[in-house]
């Protein structure tokens, strides 16, 4: 399934609201929320989704009244894929 990174920038959102949204998003079935990286003050969040397309996270965010700046299709690589590589 394709991977997407959603970028959220909400400087004035209360921590409790973010946590409430996370609890709801964890129950979604049309796409899988894998993890989120966030600034300690929660103003910016970067969320990894496995989704059939970019429109699915958009619909999820609209349903949960979550704003986003962009949703980008990304690929994943890990260091072990590059160790012992012969060029």
C-alpha positions in Angstrom: 0.0 0.0 0.0 1.4 3.5 -0.8 2.8 5.6 2.1 1.8 9.3 2.6 3.1 12.0 4.9 0.6 14.6 6.1 1.9 17.9 7.4 -0.2 19.7 10.0 0.6 23.2 11.3 -1.8 24.3 14.0 0.0 26.7 16.4 -3.0 27.4 18.6 -4.6 23.9 19.1 -4.9 22.7 22.6 -3.0 19.5 23.5 -6.3 17.8 24.7 -7.8 18.3 21.2 -4.8 16.8 19.5 -5.0 13.8 21.8 -8.7 13.4 21.2 -8.2 13.4 17.5 -5.4 10.8 17.8 -7.8 8.5 19.7 -10.4 8.8 16.8 -7.8 8.4 14.1 -6.5 5.2 15.6 -9.9 3.7 14.9 -10.0 4.5 11.2 -10.2 1.6 8.8 -10.1 3.2 5.3 -6.4 4.1 5.8 -3.8 3.1 8.5 -2.3 5.8 10.6 1.2 4.4 11.3 2.8 7.0 13.4 3.3 10.7 14.0 6.4 12.9 14.6 5.6 16.1 16.3 7.2 19.1 17.9 7.1 19.0 21.7 4.6 21.9 21.8 2.4 20.0 19.3 2.2 22.9 16.9 3.6 20.9 13.9 2.9 17.3 13.2 4.1 14.9 10.5 1.9 11.9 10.2 2.7 8.7 8.3 -0.3 7.0 6.7 -0.7 3.9 4.6 -3.5 4.6 2.2 -4.7 3.5 -1.2 -4.5 7.2 -2.4 -4.0 10.7 -1.1 -7.7 11.4 -1.2 -8.5 9.0 1.6 -6.5 10.9 4.3 -8.1 14.1 3.0 -11.6 12.6 3.6 -10.6 11.4 7.0 -9.2 14.8 8.0 -12.4 16.5 6.7 -14.6 14.1 8.7 -12.6 14.8 11.9 -12.3 18.6 11.2 -8.5 18.4 11.0 -6.6 20.9 9.0 -3.5 20.0 6.9 -1.0 21.8 4.9 -0.1 19.0 2.5 -0.3 15.3 1.9 2.7 13.9 0.1 3.3 10.4 -1.3 6.6 9.1 0.1 8.8 6.0 0.0 10.6 4.4 2.8 14.2 3.3 3.0 16.2 2.0 6.0 20.0 2.0 6.7 20.2 -1.8 6.5 19.2 -1.6 2.8 22.3 0.4 2.1 24.9 -1.4 4.3 27.4 -3.6 2.4 26.2 -2.2 -0.8 28.7 -2.4 -3.7 28.6 0.4 -6.1 
